[in-house]
Structure formats: C-alpha cells, structure tokens
Amino acid sequence: MAKARAHMIVHGRVQGVFFRYSAKDAADSLGVTGWVRNRRDNTVEVMAEGEKEKVEELVKWCRHGPPHARVAGVDAEWEEPTGEFDHFAVARTA
C-alpha cells in the first residue's frame, strides 16, 4: 500500500463545533495517524499520514467536517510521509 501525508488548513466556522475531536474519530476509524489543532486565526490545521486512500478519505471528510461546522475551504498540500506518528492526536493550539 502506498503511503501519503497531507497537511491541511481548514477554513470557515470550524472552531467551537467539535471539529478537532470529530476529526480524531474519523482519523482513528480510518487508521490514519497525525494530529489536529486549532490555530489563532480561527482555522483548524491537520497533519495526516497513512495509506493514501485513507488519507484521501480524511481530506474528503475535512471538506464538510462535523454537523455544526461550515467549511468554507480546505487548503491541502501533499508531502512525503515520514512515519513519525504512531496515533492521531488533538494537539495544542498553534
């Protein structure tokens, strides 16, 4: 299986709507590792790594998020996977 890594910035109403913990649940169910955190500019940042199709599924999930989120857009950059993560974490605000 090909591995992939995506670094995303999620824009819109994405803070205060359970986005981070819902993203963790989605990542855990997909077997994707990495982290998610709020940023001071009211966006959410996600670093995700795993099987390419699973990471693509998480990127797709981030385009709508949990029920109360209103995602305006997702900036996703594909990077070389590093294998540095062993789970998916909710990280501190950047």
PyMOL commands that set and color helices and strands:
alter all, ss='L'
color gray80, all
select helices_A, chain A and resi 19-30+52-62
alter helices_A, ss='H'
color red, helices_A
select strands_A, chain A and resi 3-13+33-38+44-51+70-79+88-90
alter strands_A, ss='S'
color yellow, strands_A
deselect
rebuild
show_as cartoon
